[in-house]
Amino acid sequence: MAETGTATLYRMVLPEHVCPFGVRAKQMLEGAGFEVDDRLLTSREQVDAFKAEHHVATTPQVFIDGERIGGSDELEQYLARG
């Protein structure tokens, strides 16, 4: 993929649970050549506040060039379109 740049990834990393979809999203971004600004949500309160602020139901959420791409499934579709 020719596109490179910086992507911002918000993902849940709680003491008792690391979200596998966030790990997958980070791997996909790095594999596509993006520099990842990895923003960890480390408490349930942070996760809930993020979801409320961005009007989303799930994490992770990926932003590229200020545009919200979505979660790991949406990211996979975005990268496939190239």
Chimera marker file (.cmm) of the C-alpha trace (Angstrom):
<marker_set name="trace">
<marker id="1" x="0.000" y="0.000" z="0.000" r="1" g="1" b="0" radius="0.5"/>
<marker id="2" x="1.391" y="3.329" z="-1.039" r="1" g="1" b="0" radius="0.5"/>
<marker id="3" x="-0.361" y="5.417" z="1.573" r="1" g="1" b="0" radius="0.5"/>
<marker id="4" x="1.604" y="6.181" z="4.695" r="1" g="1" b="0" radius="0.5"/>
<marker id="5" x="1.222" y="8.708" z="7.400" r="1" g="1" b="0" radius="0.5"/>
<marker id="6" x="0.111" y="8.911" z="10.972" r="1" g="1" b="0" radius="0.5"/>
<marker id="7" x="-2.928" y="7.197" z="12.372" r="1" g="1" b="0" radius="0.5"/>
<marker id="8" x="-4.349" y="7.755" z="15.831" r="1" g="1" b="0" radius="0.5"/>
<marker id="9" x="-5.602" y="4.612" z="17.526" r="1" g="1" b="0" radius="0.5"/>
<marker id="10" x="-7.716" y="4.675" z="20.669" r="1" g="1" b="0" radius="0.5"/>
<marker id="11" x="-7.846" y="1.230" z="22.263" r="1" g="1" b="0" radius="0.5"/>
<marker id="12" x="-8.802" y="-0.382" z="25.531" r="1" g="1" b="0" radius="0.5"/>
<marker id="13" x="-5.987" y="-1.749" z="27.684" r="1" g="1" b="0" radius="0.5"/>
<marker id="14" x="-7.398" y="-2.498" z="31.121" r="1" g="1" b="0" radius="0.5"/>
<marker id="15" x="-5.478" y="-4.317" z="33.855" r="1" g="1" b="0" radius="0.5"/>
<marker id="16" x="-7.723" y="-7.362" z="33.451" r="1" g="1" b="0" radius="0.5"/>
<marker id="17" x="-8.326" y="-7.160" z="29.690" r="1" g="1" b="0" radius="0.5"/>
<marker id="18" x="-6.441" y="-6.072" z="26.574" r="1" g="1" b="0" radius="0.5"/>
<marker id="19" x="-8.855" y="-5.684" z="23.687" r="1" g="1" b="0" radius="0.5"/>
<marker id="20" x="-7.789" y="-8.082" z="20.897" r="1" g="1" b="0" radius="0.5"/>
<marker id="21" x="-9.439" y="-5.863" z="18.264" r="1" g="1" b="0" radius="0.5"/>
<marker id="22" x="-7.211" y="-2.966" z="19.332" r="1" g="1" b="0" radius="0.5"/>
<marker id="23" x="-4.129" y="-5.164" z="19.009" r="1" g="1" b="0" radius="0.5"/>
<marker id="24" x="-5.327" y="-6.250" z="15.549" r="1" g="1" b="0" radius="0.5"/>
<marker id="25" x="-5.936" y="-2.652" z="14.457" r="1" g="1" b="0" radius="0.5"/>
<marker id="26" x="-2.439" y="-1.613" z="15.562" r="1" g="1" b="0" radius="0.5"/>
<marker id="27" x="-0.874" y="-4.506" z="13.656" r="1" g="1" b="0" radius="0.5"/>
<marker id="28" x="-2.846" y="-3.658" z="10.507" r="1" g="1" b="0" radius="0.5"/>
<marker id="29" x="-1.836" y="0.011" z="10.678" r="1" g="1" b="0" radius="0.5"/>
<marker id="30" x="1.832" y="-0.780" z="11.219" r="1" g="1" b="0" radius="0.5"/>
<marker id="31" x="1.717" y="-3.376" z="8.442" r="1" g="1" b="0" radius="0.5"/>
<marker id="32" x="0.322" y="-0.727" z="6.081" r="1" g="1" b="0" radius="0.5"/>
<marker id="33" x="3.192" y="1.624" z="6.922" r="1" g="1" b="0" radius="0.5"/>
<marker id="34" x="1.431" y="4.016" z="9.270" r="1" g="1" b="0" radius="0.5"/>
<marker id="35" x="3.110" y="5.590" z="12.251" r="1" g="1" b="0" radius="0.5"/>
<marker id="36" x="0.676" y="4.839" z="15.065" r="1" g="1" b="0" radius="0.5"/>
<marker id="37" x="-0.172" y="7.365" z="17.765" r="1" g="1" b="0" radius="0.5"/>
<marker id="38" x="-1.318" y="4.674" z="20.203" r="1" g="1" b="0" radius="0.5"/>
<marker id="39" x="-3.720" y="6.174" z="22.753" r="1" g="1" b="0" radius="0.5"/>
<marker id="40" x="-4.451" y="3.682" z="25.511" r="1" g="1" b="0" radius="0.5"/>
<marker id="41" x="-7.724" y="3.820" z="27.423" r="1" g="1" b="0" radius="0.5"/>
<marker id="42" x="-6.658" y="2.287" z="30.718" r="1" g="1" b="0" radius="0.5"/>
<marker id="43" x="-9.791" y="2.464" z="32.849" r="1" g="1" b="0" radius="0.5"/>
<marker id="44" x="-13.464" y="1.735" z="32.323" r="1" g="1" b="0" radius="0.5"/>
<marker id="45" x="-14.117" y="5.433" z="33.006" r="1" g="1" b="0" radius="0.5"/>
<marker id="46" x="-11.751" y="6.480" z="30.199" r="1" g="1" b="0" radius="0.5"/>
<marker id="47" x="-13.353" y="4.002" z="27.807" r="1" g="1" b="0" radius="0.5"/>
<marker id="48" x="-16.880" y="5.188" z="28.648" r="1" g="1" b="0" radius="0.5"/>
<marker id="49" x="-15.894" y="8.871" z="28.378" r="1" g="1" b="0" radius="0.5"/>
<marker id="50" x="-14.228" y="8.303" z="24.999" r="1" g="1" b="0" radius="0.5"/>
<marker id="51" x="-17.261" y="6.458" z="23.637" r="1" g="1" b="0" radius="0.5"/>
<marker id="52" x="-19.603" y="9.213" z="24.850" r="1" g="1" b="0" radius="0.5"/>
<marker id="53" x="-17.416" y="12.005" z="23.449" r="1" g="1" b="0" radius="0.5"/>
<marker id="54" x="-17.126" y="10.408" z="20.005" r="1" g="1" b="0" radius="0.5"/>
<marker id="55" x="-20.651" y="8.939" z="19.900" r="1" g="1" b="0" radius="0.5"/>
<marker id="56" x="-19.399" y="5.403" z="19.290" r="1" g="1" b="0" radius="0.5"/>
<marker id="57" x="-20.438" y="2.121" z="20.863" r="1" g="1" b="0" radius="0.5"/>
<marker id="58" x="-17.113" y="0.294" z="20.683" r="1" g="1" b="0" radius="0.5"/>
<marker id="59" x="-13.358" y="0.591" z="20.818" r="1" g="1" b="0" radius="0.5"/>
<marker id="60" x="-10.911" y="0.536" z="19.167" r="1" g="1" b="0" radius="0.5"/>
<marker id="61" x="-11.427" y="3.608" z="17.010" r="1" g="1" b="0" radius="0.5"/>
<marker id="62" x="-8.971" y="4.633" z="14.297" r="1" g="1" b="0" radius="0.5"/>
<marker id="63" x="-8.513" y="8.160" z="12.956" r="1" g="1" b="0" radius="0.5"/>
<marker id="64" x="-6.472" y="8.889" z="9.811" r="1" g="1" b="0" radius="0.5"/>
<marker id="65" x="-5.914" y="12.496" z="8.719" r="1" g="1" b="0" radius="0.5"/>
<marker id="66" x="-8.488" y="13.608" z="11.281" r="1" g="1" b="0" radius="0.5"/>
<marker id="67" x="-11.182" y="11.360" z="9.797" r="1" g="1" b="0" radius="0.5"/>
<marker id="68" x="-12.709" y="8.617" z="11.931" r="1" g="1" b="0" radius="0.5"/>
<marker id="69" x="-12.311" y="5.343" z="10.067" r="1" g="1" b="0" radius="0.5"/>
<marker id="70" x="-13.962" y="3.205" z="12.750" r="1" g="1" b="0" radius="0.5"/>
<marker id="71" x="-13.007" y="-0.042" z="14.419" r="1" g="1" b="0" radius="0.5"/>
<marker id="72" x="-10.797" y="-2.888" z="13.258" r="1" g="1" b="0" radius="0.5"/>
<marker id="73" x="-13.333" y="-4.243" z="10.714" r="1" g="1" b="0" radius="0.5"/>
<marker id="74" x="-13.798" y="-0.800" z="9.156" r="1" g="1" b="0" radius="0.5"/>
<marker id="75" x="-10.037" y="-0.299" z="9.149" r="1" g="1" b="0" radius="0.5"/>
<marker id="76" x="-9.573" y="-3.575" z="7.293" r="1" g="1" b="0" radius="0.5"/>
<marker id="77" x="-12.077" y="-2.420" z="4.628" r="1" g="1" b="0" radius="0.5"/>
<marker id="78" x="-10.403" y="1.014" z="4.424" r="1" g="1" b="0" radius="0.5"/>
<marker id="79" x="-6.964" y="-0.530" z="3.900" r="1" g="1" b="0" radius="0.5"/>
<marker id="80" x="-8.304" y="-3.007" z="1.319" r="1" g="1" b="0" radius="0.5"/>
<marker id="81" x="-9.651" y="-0.100" z="-0.754" r="1" g="1" b="0" radius="0.5"/>
<marker id="82" x="-6.132" y="1.288" z="-0.739" r="1" g="1" b="0" radius="0.5"/>
<link id1="1" id2="2" r="1" g="1" b="0" radius="0.2"/>
<link id1="2" id2="3" r="1" g="1" b="0" radius="0.2"/>
<link id1="3" id2="4" r="1" g="1" b="0" radius="0.2"/>
<link id1="4" id2="5" r="1" g="1" b="0" radius="0.2"/>
<link id1="5" id2="6" r="1" g="1" b="0" radius="0.2"/>
<link id1="6" id2="7" r="1" g="1" b="0" radius="0.2"/>
<link id1="7" id2="8" r="1" g="1" b="0" radius="0.2"/>
<link id1="8" id2="9" r="1" g="1" b="0" radius="0.2"/>
<link id1="9" id2="10" r="1" g="1" b="0" radius="0.2"/>
<link id1="10" id2="11" r="1" g="1" b="0" radius="0.2"/>
<link id1="11" id2="12" r="1" g="1" b="0" radius="0.2"/>
<link id1="12" id2="13" r="1" g="1" b="0" radius="0.2"/>
<link id1="13" id2="14" r="1" g="1" b="0" radius="0.2"/>
<link id1="14" id2="15" r="1" g="1" b="0" radius="0.2"/>
<link id1="15" id2="16" r="1" g="1" b="0" radius="0.2"/>
<link id1="16" id2="17" r="1" g="1" b="0" radius="0.2"/>
<link id1="17" id2="18" r="1" g="1" b="0" radius="0.2"/>
<link id1="18" id2="19" r="1" g="1" b="0" radius="0.2"/>
<link id1="19" id2="20" r="1" g="1" b="0" radius="0.2"/>
<link id1="20" id2="21" r="1" g="1" b="0" radius="0.2"/>
<link id1="21" id2="22" r="1" g="1" b="0" radius="0.2"/>
<link id1="22" id2="23" r="1" g="1" b="0" radius="0.2"/>
<link id1="23" id2="24" r="1" g="1" b="0" radius="0.2"/>
<link id1="24" id2="25" r="1" g="1" b="0" radius="0.2"/>
<link id1="25" id2="26" r="1" g="1" b="0" radius="0.2"/>
<link id1="26" id2="27" r="1" g="1" b="0" radius="0.2"/>
<link id1="27" id2="28" r="1" g="1" b="0" radius="0.2"/>
<link id1="28" id2="29" r="1" g="1" b="0" radius="0.2"/>
<link id1="29" id2="30" r="1" g="1" b="0" radius="0.2"/>
<link id1="30" id2="31" r="1" g="1" b="0" radius="0.2"/>
<link id1="31" id2="32" r="1" g="1" b="0" radius="0.2"/>
<link id1="32" id2="33" r="1" g="1" b="0" radius="0.2"/>
<link id1="33" id2="34" r="1" g="1" b="0" radius="0.2"/>
<link id1="34" id2="35" r="1" g="1" b="0" radius="0.2"/>
<link id1="35" id2="36" r="1" g="1" b="0" radius="0.2"/>
<link id1="36" id2="37" r="1" g="1" b="0" radius="0.2"/>
<link id1="37" id2="38" r="1" g="1" b="0" radius="0.2"/>
<link id1="38" id2="39" r="1" g="1" b="0" radius="0.2"/>
<link id1="39" id2="40" r="1" g="1" b="0" radius="0.2"/>
<link id1="40" id2="41" r="1" g="1" b="0" radius="0.2"/>
<link id1="41" id2="42" r="1" g="1" b="0" radius="0.2"/>
<link id1="42" id2="43" r="1" g="1" b="0" radius="0.2"/>
<link id1="43" id2="44" r="1" g="1" b="0" radius="0.2"/>
<link id1="44" id2="45" r="1" g="1" b="0" radius="0.2"/>
<link id1="45" id2="46" r="1" g="1" b="0" radius="0.2"/>
<link id1="46" id2="47" r="1" g="1" b="0" radius="0.2"/>
<link id1="47" id2="48" r="1" g="1" b="0" radius="0.2"/>
<link id1="48" id2="49" r="1" g="1" b="0" radius="0.2"/>
<link id1="49" id2="50" r="1" g="1" b="0" radius="0.2"/>
<link id1="50" id2="51" r="1" g="1" b="0" radius="0.2"/>
<link id1="51" id2="52" r="1" g="1" b="0" radius="0.2"/>
<link id1="52" id2="53" r="1" g="1" b="0" radius="0.2"/>
<link id1="53" id2="54" r="1" g="1" b="0" radius="0.2"/>
<link id1="54" id2="55" r="1" g="1" b="0" radius="0.2"/>
<link id1="55" id2="56" r="1" g="1" b="0" radius="0.2"/>
<link id1="56" id2="57" r="1" g="1" b="0" radius="0.2"/>
<link id1="57" id2="58" r="1" g="1" b="0" radius="0.2"/>
<link id1="58" id2="59" r="1" g="1" b="0" radius="0.2"/>
<link id1="59" id2="60" r="1" g="1" b="0" radius="0.2"/>
<link id1="60" id2="61" r="1" g="1" b="0" radius="0.2"/>
<link id1="61" id2="62" r="1" g="1" b="0" radius="0.2"/>
<link id1="62" id2="63" r="1" g="1" b="0" radius="0.2"/>
<link id1="63" id2="64" r="1" g="1" b="0" radius="0.2"/>
<link id1="64" id2="65" r="1" g="1" b="0" radius="0.2"/>
<link id1="65" id2="66" r="1" g="1" b="0" radius="0.2"/>
<link id1="66" id2="67" r="1" g="1" b="0" radius="0.2"/>
<link id1="67" id2="68" r="1" g="1" b="0" radius="0.2"/>
<link id1="68" id2="69" r="1" g="1" b="0" radius="0.2"/>
<link id1="69" id2="70" r="1" g="1" b="0" radius="0.2"/>
<link id1="70" id2="71" r="1" g="1" b="0" radius="0.2"/>
<link id1="71" id2="72" r="1" g="1" b="0" radius="0.2"/>
<link id1="72" id2="73" r="1" g="1" b="0" radius="0.2"/>
<link id1="73" id2="74" r="1" g="1" b="0" radius="0.2"/>
<link id1="74" id2="75" r="1" g="1" b="0" radius="0.2"/>
<link id1="75" id2="76" r="1" g="1" b="0" radius="0.2"/>
<link id1="76" id2="77" r="1" g="1" b="0" radius="0.2"/>
<link id1="77" id2="78" r="1" g="1" b="0" radius="0.2"/>
<link id1="78" id2="79" r="1" g="1" b="0" radius="0.2"/>
<link id1="79" id2="80" r="1" g="1" b="0" radius="0.2"/>
<link id1="80" id2="81" r="1" g="1" b="0" radius="0.2"/>
<link id1="81" id2="82" r="1" g="1" b="0" radius="0.2"/>
</marker_set>
